[in-house]
Amino acid sequence: MTKNIFRLIKNTSLLFLLYLFIFSFVYFILEPKTLKSATDTEYVTLNQEVTGEISLTCSSSVTGLTAINGMTGGTSNGTFSCNAVTSNSSGYNMTLKKSASLCHSTLGCGTDKQFDDYSTTSDPIDYNWASTPAGAEYWGFNVSSSSYPTAVTQRFKDNGSACNTGSNVSDGYCWTRIPTNPTTETVVNRSTATGSSGDNTYFGIKIQAGSSNALNSGTYTTTIVVTVSTN
């Protein structure tokens, strides 16, 4: 009797151990995350570049010009403007040049067929326009005003009697020639971004022929090239 009891206990123990082993094995298979918990971390860098955008809008042509007499001469005054917008924190600069001389549109350039570049008396810029002598023909420009005058190049500013000094940007003063491609004239140099409405820069054009002239009749033409670049 006693042997049977011991045998039963032994068999029960073995059976319990067998069940325990099977249960442990099944748990190990079905719940690996609990037994094999681990962590790994990676870092991803994001670098998004934003460029300094810039745009330019100018008048399509010079307006306000009037006819000049081919023999007795005369003066024609015109205007045009440009608007520059930039998000660049270092601002922008604006340059100006012409593609060619102001010449007769069909006869080309030459004696009695072109207006020469304005000849300054106070190089490189005159506060007042110097009267064109008999038999000569000149044209030039000035910066007449600006919505942000601080950025206008110093040589186009005046103190009321001379250019390249003071802080005024005055209509009718500080005249010079427009350089021919590839030389350029810097007219604006701003060191900060503009507002969303941008900067307006206004230009004056003066074309003048002296008396005792012999200019051929017709249209005289050239192209003014305005360029803006981020600083």
N, CA, C and O of each residue as an XYZ file, in Angstrom:
924
protein
N       0.821     -1.206      0.000
C       0.000      0.000      0.000
C       0.855      1.257      0.000
O       0.613      2.190     -0.766
N       1.858      1.268      0.871
C       2.738      2.428      0.984
C       3.502      2.637     -0.308
O       3.682      3.774     -0.746
N       3.955      1.554     -0.924
C       4.681      1.663     -2.179
C       3.810      2.259     -3.258
O       4.275      3.057     -4.073
N       2.546      1.873     -3.266
C       1.638      2.418     -4.284
C       1.449      3.924     -4.117
O       1.346      4.666     -5.094
N       1.406      4.355     -2.860
C       1.227      5.799     -2.596
C       2.447      6.558     -3.087
O       2.323      7.597     -3.737
N       3.635      6.031     -2.772
C       4.861      6.695     -3.229
C       4.938      6.728     -4.757
O       5.371      7.706     -5.366
N       4.498      5.609     -5.348
C       4.527      5.548     -6.802
C       3.583      6.581     -7.401
O       3.894      7.219     -8.406
N       2.430      6.734     -6.770
C       1.450      7.720     -7.263
C       1.984      9.147     -7.136
O       1.841      9.961     -8.049
N       2.602      9.435     -5.989
C       3.168     10.770     -5.765
C       4.272     11.044     -6.787
O       4.356     12.144     -7.334
N       5.104     10.058     -7.039
C       6.203     10.197     -7.982
C       5.676     10.473     -9.379
O       6.156     11.356    -10.090
N       4.652      9.672     -9.755
C       4.098      9.859    -11.088
C       3.431     11.230    -11.221
O       3.526     11.894    -12.253
N       2.767     11.622    -10.161
C       2.101     12.947    -10.179
C       3.126     14.053    -10.298
O       2.917     15.020    -11.029
N       4.231     13.921     -9.588
C       5.298     14.927     -9.641
C       5.893     14.998    -11.028
O       6.147     16.081    -11.555
N       6.115     13.832    -11.614
C       6.683     13.819    -12.954
C       5.728     14.442    -13.953
O       6.124     15.177    -14.857
N       4.429     14.115    -13.755
C       3.432     14.695    -14.650
C       3.368     16.213    -14.498
O       3.234     16.941    -15.482
N       3.467     16.683    -13.246
C       3.447     18.145    -12.976
C       4.653     18.815    -13.622
O       4.526     19.881    -14.225
N       5.813     18.199    -13.496
C       7.015     18.764    -14.096
C       6.904     18.787    -15.621
O       7.357     19.723    -16.279
N       6.277     17.710    -16.176
C       6.103     17.663    -17.614
C       5.194     18.790    -18.081
O       5.476     19.473    -19.065
N       4.065     18.975    -17.331
C       3.145     20.065    -17.680
C       3.825     21.428    -17.540
O       3.616     22.328    -18.354
N       4.620     21.558    -16.520
C       5.326     22.829    -16.302
C       6.299     23.112    -17.431
O       6.413     24.249    -17.888
N       6.996     22.090    -17.879
C       7.946     22.260    -18.988
C       7.221     22.652    -20.266
O       7.637     23.561    -20.985
N       6.100     21.930    -20.538
C       5.325     22.230    -21.753
C       4.778     23.648    -21.690
O       4.844     24.383    -22.675
N       4.239     24.038    -20.541
C       3.675     25.390    -20.394
C       4.757     26.465    -20.591
O       4.525     27.481    -21.248
N       5.923     26.226    -20.019
C       7.026     27.181    -20.138
C       7.470     27.306    -21.587
O       7.739     28.402    -22.080
N       7.542     26.155    -22.265
C       7.978     26.179    -23.659
C       6.982     26.943    -24.541
O       7.375     27.745    -25.388
N       5.690     26.679    -24.325
C       4.647     27.376    -25.095
C       4.674     28.862    -24.800
O       4.548     29.675    -25.716
N       4.835     29.232    -23.547
C       4.881     30.655    -23.167
C       6.084     31.345    -23.815
O       5.992     32.486    -24.267
N       7.224     30.622    -23.852
C       8.433     31.184    -24.472
C       8.224     31.450    -25.962
O       8.713     32.444    -26.498
N       7.493     30.550    -26.624
C       7.242     30.691    -28.054
C       6.246     31.811    -28.330
O       6.453     32.620    -29.234
N       5.180     31.859    -27.564
C       4.092     32.800    -27.841
C       4.348     34.203    -27.300
O       3.735     35.152    -27.789
N       5.195     34.369    -26.347
C       5.439     35.683    -25.734
C       6.925     36.044    -25.750
O       7.513     36.289    -24.697
N       7.535     36.079    -26.939
C       8.979     36.357    -27.012
C       9.311     37.792    -26.605
O      10.400     38.049    -26.094
N       8.375     38.738    -26.827
C       8.653     40.134    -26.509
C       8.840     40.340    -25.024
O       9.609     41.197    -24.589
N       8.131     39.549    -24.260
C       8.249     39.668    -22.808
C       9.592     39.153    -22.339
O      10.210     39.717    -21.436
N      10.036     38.076    -22.962
C      11.284     37.471    -22.545
C      12.484     38.120    -23.205
O      13.584     38.086    -22.653
N      12.292     38.718    -24.391
C      13.397     39.274    -25.149
C      13.194     40.774    -25.397
O      13.507     41.239    -26.492
N      12.699     41.530    -24.459
C      12.457     42.968    -24.606
C      13.771     43.696    -24.875
O      14.767     43.465    -24.190
N      13.768     44.645    -25.956
C      14.967     45.402    -26.322
C      14.555     46.723    -26.957
O      13.430     46.847    -27.442
N      15.445     47.711    -26.964
C      15.175     49.038    -27.525
C      16.341     49.484    -28.385
O      17.500     49.271    -28.027
N      16.031     50.119    -29.549
C      17.053     50.676    -30.425
C      16.533     52.011    -30.955
O      15.350     52.115    -31.279
N      17.385     53.034    -31.053
C      16.972     54.377    -31.462
C      17.869     54.896    -32.574
O      19.087     54.724    -32.530
N      17.265     55.528    -33.564
C      17.989     56.184    -34.639
C      17.522     57.641    -34.734
O      16.383     57.947    -34.381
N      18.405     58.553    -35.214
C      18.072     59.979    -35.347
C      18.207     60.392    -36.807
O      19.227     60.126    -37.442
N      17.179     61.041    -37.334
C      17.137     61.472    -38.729
C      17.165     63.000    -38.765
O      16.301     63.652    -38.178
N      18.151     63.568    -39.451
C      18.291     65.024    -39.556
C      17.536     65.552    -40.762
O      17.582     64.963    -41.843
N      16.846     66.659    -40.572
C      16.117     67.319    -41.658
C      16.716     68.698    -41.872
O      16.731     69.512    -40.949
N      17.215     68.979    -43.082
C      17.774     70.277    -43.438
C      17.029     70.824    -44.655
O      17.226     70.336    -45.768
N      16.179     71.828    -44.456
C      15.422     72.431    -45.549
C      16.012     73.801    -45.887
O      16.023     74.699    -45.044
N      16.497     73.958    -47.102
C      17.074     75.225    -47.524
C      15.987     76.162    -48.043
O      15.088     75.735    -48.767
N      16.072     77.443    -47.672
C      15.187     78.479    -48.184
C      16.048     79.533    -48.869
O      16.927     80.117    -48.235
N      15.812     79.778    -50.132
C      16.624     80.722    -50.891
C      16.072     82.136    -50.777
O      14.888     82.332    -50.505
N      16.944     83.118    -50.988
C      16.543     84.514    -50.982
C      15.906     84.872    -52.314
O      16.608     85.099    -53.299
N      14.605     84.923    -52.349
C      13.888     85.159    -53.598
C      13.896     86.648    -53.941
O      13.920     87.500    -53.052
N      13.877     86.951    -55.247
C      13.866     88.344    -55.680
C      13.081     88.454    -56.984
O      13.119     87.557    -57.827
N      12.368     89.572    -57.133
C      11.622     89.805    -58.374
C      11.721     91.276    -58.748
O      11.940     92.133    -57.892
N      11.556     91.558    -60.032
C      11.679     92.923    -60.551
C      10.576     93.167    -61.577
O      10.330     92.345    -62.458
N       9.917     94.322    -61.439
C       8.906     94.748    -62.398
C       9.182     96.198    -62.774
O       9.246     97.064    -61.902
N       9.346     96.466    -64.066
C       9.632     97.826    -64.542
C       8.594     98.275    -65.554
O       7.874     97.464    -66.136
N       8.533     99.579    -65.750
C       7.695    100.130    -66.814
C       8.120     99.505    -68.139
O       9.298     99.210    -68.343
N       7.166     99.306    -69.028
C       7.491     98.690    -70.318
C       8.203     99.656    -71.253
O       8.882     99.226    -72.185
N       8.056    100.959    -71.015
C       8.705    101.957    -71.861
C       8.827    103.266    -71.091
O       8.177    103.459    -70.063
N       9.663    104.156    -71.599
C       9.796    105.499    -71.025
C       8.604    106.328    -71.498
O       8.317    106.386    -72.694
N       7.919    106.961    -70.564
C       6.738    107.751    -70.910
C       7.022    109.244    -70.754
O       7.958    109.639    -70.058
N       6.206    110.064    -71.407
C       6.291    111.512    -71.264
C       7.194    112.214    -72.256
O       7.269    113.443    -72.256
N       7.880    111.462    -73.101
C       8.794    112.075    -74.069
C       8.014    112.860    -75.134
O       6.940    112.443    -75.567
N       8.569    113.989    -75.539
C       7.951    114.826    -76.566
C       8.909    114.997    -77.739
O      10.110    114.763    -77.608
N       8.370    115.405    -78.884
C       9.182    115.542    -80.102
C      10.219    116.658    -79.956
O       9.972    117.664    -79.291
N      11.377    116.468    -80.583
C      12.459    117.454    -80.606
C      12.654    117.918    -82.053
O      12.659    117.102    -82.975
N      12.811    119.217    -82.243
C      13.029    119.763    -83.584
C      14.410    119.370    -84.103
O      15.409    119.514    -83.399
N      14.458    118.879    -85.320
C      15.708    118.409    -85.884
C      16.723    119.508    -86.146
O      17.923    119.235    -86.131
N      16.282    120.768    -86.391
C      17.202    121.868    -86.693
C      17.389    122.809    -85.506
O      18.520    123.104    -85.121
N      16.294    123.276    -84.929
C      16.390    124.260    -83.837
C      16.594    123.607    -82.479
O      16.881    124.291    -81.496
N      16.449    122.295    -82.418
C      16.716    121.577    -81.173
C      15.576    121.653    -80.178
O      14.479    122.109    -80.503
N      15.843    121.207    -78.975
C      14.835    121.198    -77.922
C      15.142    120.140    -76.882
O      16.166    119.459    -76.948
N      14.226    120.009    -75.904
C      14.417    119.088    -74.786
C      13.190    118.203    -74.617
O      12.059    118.675    -74.726
N      13.411    116.934    -74.353
C      12.341    115.975    -74.084
C      12.627    115.293    -72.751
O      13.722    114.774    -72.534
N      11.634    115.297    -71.857
C      11.782    114.677    -70.528
C      10.829    113.499    -70.377
O       9.636    113.616    -70.659
N      11.354    112.379    -69.936
C      10.523    111.190    -69.734
C      10.811    110.532    -68.392
O      11.747    110.912    -67.688
N      10.006    109.555    -68.051
C      10.171    108.841    -66.782
C       9.887    107.355    -66.959
O       9.177    106.951    -67.880
N      10.447    106.555    -66.068
C      10.049    105.156    -65.917
C      10.371    104.744    -64.491
O      11.103    105.443    -63.791
N       9.837    103.631    -64.064
C      10.038    103.183    -62.683
C      10.226    101.676    -62.623
O       9.863    100.949    -63.548
N      10.798    101.225    -61.525
C      11.011     99.793    -61.291
C      10.668     99.449    -59.853
O      10.928    100.227    -58.935
N      10.085     98.280    -59.668
C       9.746     97.782    -58.331
C      10.510     96.490    -58.069
O      10.436     95.545    -58.854
N      11.244     96.458    -56.963
C      12.026     95.274    -56.587
C      11.520     94.729    -55.260
O      11.306     95.482    -54.310
N      11.329     93.410    -55.201
C      10.880     92.733    -53.983
C      11.843     91.593    -53.686
O      12.157     90.799    -54.572
N      12.315     91.505    -52.438
C      13.189     90.385    -52.070
C      12.981     89.988    -50.619
O      12.726     90.828    -49.756
N      13.096     88.685    -50.368
C      13.052     88.154    -49.007
C      14.455     87.959    -48.452
O      14.622     87.553    -47.302
N      15.466     88.250    -49.270
C      16.853     88.048    -48.854
C      17.210     88.998    -47.708
O      17.055     90.212    -47.840
N      17.679     88.458    -46.601
C      17.960     89.269    -45.420
C      19.108     90.249    -45.632
O      19.237     91.220    -44.887
N      19.945     90.003    -46.645
C      21.059     90.908    -46.953
C      20.705     91.921    -48.036
O      21.556     92.696    -48.471
N      19.441     91.912    -48.469
C      18.993     92.915    -49.420
C      19.360     92.620    -50.858
O      19.524     91.463    -51.246
N      19.488     93.680    -51.649
C      19.720     93.532    -53.080
C      20.413     94.767    -53.636
O      20.506     95.795    -52.965
N      20.893     94.658    -54.855
C      21.396     95.826    -55.573
C      20.748     95.883    -56.954
O      20.392     94.859    -57.539
N      20.605     97.107    -57.457
C      19.986     97.329    -58.761
C      20.972     98.053    -59.659
O      21.551     99.068    -59.271
N      21.160     97.529    -60.856
C      22.064     98.155    -61.820
C      21.305     98.520    -63.090
O      20.223     98.002    -63.367
N      21.904     99.426    -63.850
C      21.263     99.941    -65.058
C      22.314    100.104    -66.147
O      23.447    100.504    -65.876
N      21.935     99.795    -67.367
C      22.812     99.985    -68.524
C      21.920    100.111    -69.763
O      20.709     99.902    -69.685
N      22.520    100.451    -70.901
C      21.789    100.460    -72.164
C      22.415     99.443    -73.109
O      23.604     99.140    -73.010
N      21.617     98.927    -74.012
C      22.105     97.905    -74.926
C      22.941     98.493    -76.047
O      23.824     97.825    -76.586
N      22.660     99.761    -76.404
C      23.378    100.420    -77.500
C      23.115    101.920    -77.412
O      22.330    102.369    -76.577
N      23.770    102.689    -78.270
C      23.558    104.140    -78.310
C      22.134    104.458    -78.759
O      21.463    103.633    -79.381
N      21.687    105.673    -78.431
C      20.360    106.129    -78.852
C      20.458    106.606    -80.302
O      20.889    107.726    -80.574
N      20.051    105.734    -81.224
C      20.259    105.984    -82.658
C      18.943    105.923    -83.436
O      17.921    105.447    -82.942
N      19.011    106.418    -84.660
C      17.861    106.392    -85.564
C      17.456    104.937    -85.799
O      18.301    104.088    -86.084
N      16.173    104.659    -85.679
C      15.715    103.268    -85.725
C      15.894    102.611    -87.087
O      15.990    101.387    -87.168
N      15.942    103.403    -88.165
C      16.106    102.810    -89.513
C      17.437    103.165    -90.165
O      17.975    102.375    -90.941
N      17.971    104.345    -89.858
C      19.231    104.783    -90.481
C      20.457    104.352    -89.684
O      21.578    104.416    -90.187
N      20.252    103.917    -88.453
C      21.373    103.489    -87.620
C      22.068    104.653    -86.954
O      21.510    105.745    -86.851
N      23.295    104.418    -86.498
C      24.057    105.420    -85.749
C      24.987    106.203    -86.679
O      25.284    105.776    -87.795
N      25.432    107.348    -86.193
C      26.365    108.151    -86.964
C      26.027    109.626    -86.867
O      25.103    110.000    -86.144
N      26.745    110.459    -87.572
C      26.535    111.901    -87.563
C      25.111    112.239    -87.989
O      24.616    111.749    -89.004
N      24.467    113.085    -87.192
C      23.084    113.532    -87.429
C      22.073    112.384    -87.347
O      20.939    112.520    -87.806
N      22.487    111.252    -86.759
C      21.583    110.104    -86.648
C      21.570    109.506    -85.238
O      21.003    108.434    -85.028
N      22.198    110.199    -84.262
C      22.214    109.652    -82.915
C      22.339    110.746    -81.873
O      22.789    111.855    -82.164
N      21.928    110.413    -80.638
C      22.157    111.260    -79.473
C      23.313    110.650    -78.689
O      23.282    109.465    -78.355
N      24.321    111.446    -78.397
C      25.476    110.955    -77.657
C      25.173    110.892    -76.161
O      24.234    111.518    -75.669
N      26.003    110.114    -75.450
C      25.859    110.044    -74.000
C      26.110    111.419    -73.382
O      26.995    112.157    -73.815
N      25.322    111.744    -72.371
C      25.467    113.027    -71.696
C      26.902    113.225    -71.215
O      27.483    112.333    -70.596
N      27.460    114.376    -71.498
C      28.840    114.691    -71.116
C      28.818    115.555    -69.867
O      28.499    116.742    -69.935
N      29.154    114.966    -68.730
C      29.104    115.702    -67.470
C      30.248    116.708    -67.366
O      31.344    116.489    -67.883
N      29.966    117.803    -66.689
C      30.996    118.815    -66.450
C      31.651    118.624    -65.087
O      32.781    119.058    -64.866
N      30.928    117.966    -64.170
C      31.461    117.647    -62.840
C      31.513    116.143    -62.700
O      30.703    115.536    -61.998
N      32.498    115.542    -63.391
C      32.587    114.093    -63.467
C      32.524    113.463    -62.076
O      33.200    113.953    -61.171
N      31.731    112.380    -61.857
C      31.001    111.672    -62.909
C      29.513    112.038    -62.960
O      28.748    111.369    -63.655
N      29.082    113.088    -62.237
C      27.656    113.384    -62.182
C      27.460    114.880    -61.951
O      28.226    115.501    -61.214
N      26.438    115.459    -62.578
C      26.152    116.894    -62.463
C      24.902    117.127    -61.635
O      23.904    116.425    -61.792
N      24.959    118.108    -60.758
C      23.762    118.467    -59.991
C      22.700    119.019    -60.939
O      21.553    118.571    -60.910
N      23.067    119.979    -61.772
C      22.170    120.518    -62.802
C      22.582    119.996    -64.168
O      23.760    119.753    -64.426
N      21.601    119.828    -65.033
C      21.889    119.414    -66.402
C      22.617    120.544    -67.125
O      22.141    121.679    -67.146
N      23.752    120.239    -67.709
C      24.508    121.250    -68.451
C      23.902    121.435    -69.830
O      23.729    120.462    -70.563
N      23.576    122.671    -70.194
C      22.921    122.959    -71.469
C      23.738    122.418    -72.644
O      24.956    122.590    -72.696
N      23.061    121.770    -73.575
C      23.719    121.175    -74.733
C      24.083    122.263    -75.743
O      23.221    123.052    -76.131
N      25.343    122.319    -76.174
C      25.756    123.370    -77.116
C      25.171    123.170    -78.512
O      24.672    122.091    -78.833
N      25.235    124.208    -79.336
C      24.725    124.143    -80.717
C      25.410    123.017    -81.481
O      26.616    122.805    -81.354
N      24.626    122.304    -82.270
C      25.168    121.238    -83.097
C      25.410    119.927    -82.369
O      25.855    118.958    -82.985
N      25.124    119.872    -81.063
C      25.352    118.641    -80.283
C      24.016    118.053    -79.826
O      22.998    118.745    -79.792
N      24.037    116.781    -79.481
C      22.836    116.076    -79.016
C      23.239    115.128    -77.891
O      24.121    114.289    -78.071
N      22.592    115.261    -76.724
C      22.934    114.425    -75.574
C      21.675    113.830    -74.929
O      20.564    114.335    -75.089
N      21.900    112.746    -74.202
C      20.824    112.214    -73.360
C      21.433    111.543    -72.136
O      22.566    111.064    -72.179
N      20.670    111.513    -71.043
C      21.145    110.921    -69.799
C      19.992    110.647    -68.855
O      18.827    110.754    -69.237
N      20.319    110.292    -67.618
C      19.275    109.924    -66.655
C      19.633    110.405    -65.258
O      20.768    110.793    -64.981
N      18.631    110.368    -64.387
C      18.857    110.563    -62.955
C      17.915    109.646    -62.176
O      16.965    109.101    -62.738
N      18.179    109.481    -60.892
C      17.234    108.800    -60.000
C      16.377    109.901    -59.399
O      16.856    110.685    -58.579
N      15.124    109.965    -59.798
C      14.294    111.108    -59.426
C      13.652    110.977    -58.054
O      13.426    111.984    -57.382
N      13.352    109.744    -57.622
C      12.791    109.528    -56.287
C      12.778    108.040    -55.980
O      13.051    107.211    -56.848
N      12.455    107.709    -54.725
C      12.443    106.309    -54.295
C      11.535    106.165    -53.079
O      11.440    107.067    -52.247
N      10.876    105.023    -52.991
C      10.075    104.730    -51.804
C      10.965    104.308    -50.637
O      10.500    104.234    -49.500
N      12.236    104.033    -50.910
C      13.209    103.693    -49.867
C      14.510    104.417    -50.206
O      15.480    103.781    -50.620
N      14.542    105.743    -50.036
C      15.688    106.544    -50.488
C      17.002    106.201    -49.806
O      18.069    106.466    -50.360
N      16.947    105.618    -48.620
C      18.172    105.244    -47.913
C      19.048    104.337    -48.762
O      20.275    104.400    -48.679
N      18.420    103.488    -49.582
C      19.170    102.494    -50.355
C      19.711    103.040    -51.669
O      20.532    102.381    -52.308
N      19.278    104.223    -52.091
C      19.775    104.791    -53.345
C      21.269    105.079    -53.214
O      21.716    105.596    -52.190
N      22.033    104.749    -54.239
C      23.480    104.955    -54.224
C      23.811    106.411    -53.897
O      23.154    107.330    -54.386
N      24.821    106.608    -53.077
C      25.141    107.934    -52.561
C      25.355    108.974    -53.659
O      24.982    110.134    -53.481
N      25.937    108.593    -54.767
C      26.248    109.585    -55.796
C      25.003    110.195    -56.429
O      25.092    111.237    -57.079
N      23.832    109.556    -56.249
C      22.589    110.125    -56.753
C      21.833    110.916    -55.678
O      20.713    111.370    -55.908
N      22.449    111.075    -54.516
C      21.855    111.879    -53.453
C      22.492    113.274    -53.457
O      23.605    113.460    -53.950
N      21.776    114.236    -52.906
C      22.293    115.607    -52.908
C      21.955    116.315    -51.600
O      21.124    115.864    -50.812
N      22.628    117.432    -51.409
C      22.382    118.253    -50.224
C      21.666    119.561    -50.564
O      21.598    120.474    -49.741
N      21.136    119.638    -51.780
C      20.451    120.837    -52.223
C      21.266    121.690    -53.163
O      20.752    122.648    -53.740
N      22.555    121.348    -53.329
C      23.400    122.120    -54.242
C      24.463    121.278    -54.936
O      25.058    121.722    -55.918
N      24.710    120.068    -54.438
C      25.739    119.202    -55.025
C      25.335    117.746    -54.858
O      24.594    117.395    -53.939
N      25.826    116.909    -55.750
C      25.540    115.472    -55.692
C      26.641    114.736    -54.949
O      27.688    115.295    -54.625
N      26.368    113.459    -54.688
C      27.307    112.604    -53.957
C      27.541    113.102    -52.538
O      28.597    112.869    -51.952
N      26.551    113.786    -51.999
C      26.601    114.267    -50.627
C      25.174    114.520    -50.156
O      24.272    114.692    -50.976
N      24.966    114.542    -48.866
C      23.620    114.743    -48.342
C      22.788    113.474    -48.409
O      23.321    112.376    -48.571
N      21.458    113.636    -48.280
C      20.568    112.471    -48.232
C      19.324    112.628    -49.101
O      18.441    111.770    -49.070
N      19.237    113.715    -49.880
C      18.070    113.931    -50.739
C      18.160    113.096    -52.015
O      19.243    112.903    -52.569
N      17.023    112.610    -52.469
C      16.912    112.020    -53.796
C      15.913    112.907    -54.533
O      14.705    112.790    -54.328
N      16.417    113.790    -55.387
C      15.611    114.894    -55.904
C      15.299    114.755    -57.388
O      16.158    114.398    -58.194
N      14.045    115.047    -57.725
C      13.633    115.057    -59.129
C      14.274    116.239    -59.841
O      14.196    117.369    -59.361
N      14.910    115.985    -60.987
C      15.496    117.051    -61.790
C      16.952    117.347    -61.503
O      17.525    118.267    -62.086
N      17.567    116.568    -60.601
C      18.973    116.826    -60.245
C      19.796    115.536    -60.309
O      19.259    114.429    -60.349
N      21.118    115.723    -60.319
C      22.092    114.618    -60.322
C      21.961    113.755    -61.584
O      21.428    112.645    -61.563
N      22.474    114.324    -62.680
C      22.385    113.687    -63.994
C      23.716    113.056    -64.405
O      24.793    113.547    -64.064
N      23.608    111.965    -65.139
C      24.790    111.321    -65.696
C      24.379    110.485    -66.904
O      23.194    110.388    -67.226
N      25.356    109.887    -67.565
C      25.098    109.049    -68.735
C      24.677    107.649    -68.311
O      24.972    107.213    -67.198
N      24.000    106.960    -69.190
C      23.713    105.539    -68.984
C      24.821    104.743    -69.664
O      25.009    104.872    -70.874
N      25.553    103.932    -68.923
C      26.664    103.190    -69.547
C      26.154    102.153    -70.538
O      25.007    101.712    -70.469
N      27.028    101.778    -71.454
C      26.686    100.792    -72.474
C      27.146     99.414    -72.041
O      28.220     99.267    -71.459
N      26.340     98.409    -72.322
C      26.654     97.017    -72.039
C      28.111     96.691    -72.432
O      28.503     97.031    -73.548
N      28.940     96.047    -71.575
C      28.548     95.380    -70.334
C      28.708     96.239    -69.074
O      28.346     95.787    -67.988
N      29.244     97.476    -69.188
C      29.385     98.330    -68.013
C      28.011     98.658    -67.437
O      27.056     98.861    -68.187
N      27.909     98.712    -66.114
C      26.632     99.006    -65.471
C      26.782    100.142    -64.471
O      27.882    100.432    -63.998
N      25.665    100.779    -64.159
C      25.599    101.825    -63.140
C      24.759    101.299    -61.984
O      23.593    100.951    -62.171
N      25.345    101.239    -60.786
C      24.589    100.799    -59.615
C      23.772    101.970    -59.076
O      24.319    103.025    -58.755
N      22.466    101.776    -58.979
C      21.592    102.865    -58.543
C      20.955    102.609    -57.183
O      20.550    103.551    -56.502
N      20.863    101.342    -56.783
C      20.287    101.001    -55.478
C      21.125     99.892    -54.863
O      21.537     98.956    -55.549
N      21.374    100.006    -53.562
C      22.057     98.943    -52.830
C      21.465     98.879    -51.428
O      21.849     99.639    -50.539
N      20.525     97.959    -51.248
C      19.822     97.812    -49.972
C      20.401     96.643    -49.194
O      20.719     95.609    -49.782
N      20.546     96.788    -47.874
C      21.193     95.764    -47.055
C      20.205     94.935    -46.238
O      20.625     94.110    -45.426
N      18.910     95.135    -46.435
C      17.891     94.356    -45.735
C      16.817     93.902    -46.716
O      16.745     94.387    -47.845
N      15.987     92.967    -46.272
C      14.872     92.518    -47.100
C      13.845     93.638    -47.253
O      13.746     94.521    -46.401
N      13.099     93.595    -48.321
C      12.026     94.565    -48.531
C      10.741     94.051    -47.898
O      10.662     92.889    -47.498
N       9.743     94.908    -47.807
C       8.421     94.452    -47.438
C       7.779     93.752    -48.625
O       8.374     93.668    -49.699
N       6.568     93.251    -48.434
C       5.900     92.513    -49.508
C       5.592     93.394    -50.716
O       5.453     92.890    -51.830
N       5.484     94.708    -50.501
C       5.205     95.621    -51.614
C       6.478     96.081    -52.319
O       6.398     96.710    -53.374
N       7.641     95.783    -51.764
C       8.908     96.086    -52.409
C       9.293     97.557    -52.384
O       8.634     98.381    -51.748
N      10.373     97.868    -53.089
C      10.877     99.241    -53.243
C      10.544     99.748    -54.637
O      10.717     99.030    -55.622
N      10.070    100.978    -54.719
C       9.848    101.634    -56.004
C      10.968    102.640    -56.246
O      11.212    103.520    -55.420
N      11.634    102.507    -57.363
C      12.680    103.460    -57.756
C      12.230    104.136    -59.046
O      11.845    103.473    -60.009
N      12.283    105.471    -59.048
C      11.798    106.259    -60.183
C      12.974    106.940    -60.871
O      13.868    107.479    -60.220
N      12.956    106.904    -62.193
C      14.049    107.436    -63.001
C      13.549    108.557    -63.902
O      12.422    108.530    -64.396
N      14.421    109.546    -64.103
C      14.156    110.591    -65.069
C      15.066    110.424    -66.272
O      16.238    110.074    -66.131
N      14.525    110.676    -67.454
C      15.292    110.633    -68.701
C      15.223    112.019    -69.341
O      14.141    112.590    -69.476
N      16.374    112.555    -69.734
C      16.408    113.826    -70.446
C      17.144    113.637    -71.764
O      18.248    113.094    -71.801
N      16.511    114.097    -72.853
C      17.091    114.043    -74.193
C      17.085    115.467    -74.737
O      16.043    116.122    -74.759
N      18.248    115.946    -75.174
C      18.332    117.358    -75.575
C      19.212    117.529    -76.807
O      20.286    116.936    -76.917
N      18.727    118.356    -77.728
C      19.501    118.708    -78.926
C      19.718    120.218    -78.927
O      18.795    120.989    -78.665
N      20.950    120.631    -79.226
C      21.245    122.055    -79.298
C      20.720    122.672    -80.588
O      20.219    121.970    -81.467
N      20.839    123.981    -80.689
C      20.401    124.681    -81.896
C      21.372    124.419    -83.045
O      22.394    123.755    -82.870
N      21.038    124.949    -84.223
C      21.888    124.789    -85.426
C      22.227    123.329    -85.669
O      23.386    122.965    -85.865
N      21.198    122.509    -85.651
C      21.390    121.071    -85.771
C      20.917    120.578    -87.136
O      20.357    121.333    -87.930
N      21.152    119.307    -87.383
C      20.721    118.715    -88.651
C      20.334    117.256    -88.447
O      20.681    116.390    -89.250
N      19.604    116.996    -87.350
C      19.205    115.623    -87.051
C      18.189    115.114    -88.066
O      17.265    115.827    -88.457
N      18.380    113.880    -88.479
C      17.418    113.252    -89.369
C      16.104    113.010    -88.627
O      16.109    112.615    -87.462
N      14.992    113.244    -89.297
C      13.693    113.010    -88.671
C      13.434    111.508    -88.555
O      13.985    110.709    -89.312
N      12.601    111.148    -87.607
C      12.263    109.741    -87.390
C      12.329    109.384    -85.922
O      12.447    110.266    -85.071
N      12.257    108.118    -85.621
C      12.285    107.627    -84.240
C      13.699    107.182    -83.873
O      14.365    106.489    -84.642
N      14.140    107.590    -82.698
C      15.443    107.180    -82.172
C      15.183    106.211    -81.015
O      14.326    106.467    -80.169
N      15.908    105.123    -80.980
C      15.566    104.078    -80.012
C      16.796    103.393    -79.428
O      17.853    103.333    -80.056
N      16.633    102.884    -78.223
C      17.606    102.009    -77.555
C      16.859    101.240    -76.476
O      15.674    101.478    -76.243
N      17.544    100.329    -75.827
C      16.936     99.541    -74.740
C      17.701     99.776    -73.446
O      18.925     99.652    -73.408
N      16.972    100.117    -72.384
C      17.568    100.272    -71.054
C      17.391     98.954    -70.308
O      16.282     98.427    -70.220
N      18.474     98.434    -69.780
C      18.459     97.136    -69.112
C      18.640     97.350    -67.609
O      19.664     97.875    -67.172
N      17.645     96.942    -66.821
C      17.680     97.045    -65.358
C      17.789     95.649    -64.780
O      17.043     94.751    -65.169
N      18.712     95.465    -63.856
C      18.945     94.155    -63.255
C      18.994     94.269    -61.729
O      19.608     95.196    -61.200
N      18.357     93.340    -61.021
C      18.469     93.264    -59.565
C      19.090     91.935    -59.177
O      18.801     90.904    -59.785
N      19.948     91.961    -58.160
C      20.617     90.766    -57.674
C      20.627     90.797    -56.148
O      20.763     91.863    -55.548
N      20.485     89.633    -55.522
C      20.560     89.563    -54.064
C      21.992     89.779    -53.607
O      22.930     89.353    -54.282
N      22.170     90.433    -52.475
C      23.496     90.667    -51.915
C      24.002     89.431    -51.189
O      25.109     89.442    -50.650
